[in-house]
Amino acid sequence: MMPLTMLGSGETASIKRVGGQNEVKKFLESLGFVTGEEVKVVSENGGSIIVQVKESRVAVSRGIANKIMV
């Protein structure tokens, strides 16, 4: 298990766990970041990571991405 930030562009992995406070977890779940879901890193720039999850592309900060374990 490793944080989402460890994946490179184009890599896909299954979400194992979503950490953080309850508010953060609920927000991420509403975006599709749930255990067992496939997530693909589309691209990275300095402060955020663009990922594809459940047919949607979402930009998340590195801090949040560190809470998503794959």
Secondary structure, 3 states (H helix, E strand, C coil): CCEHHHCCCCCEEECCEECCCHHHHHHHHHHCCCCCCEEEEEEECCCEEEEEECCEEEEEEHHHHCCEEC
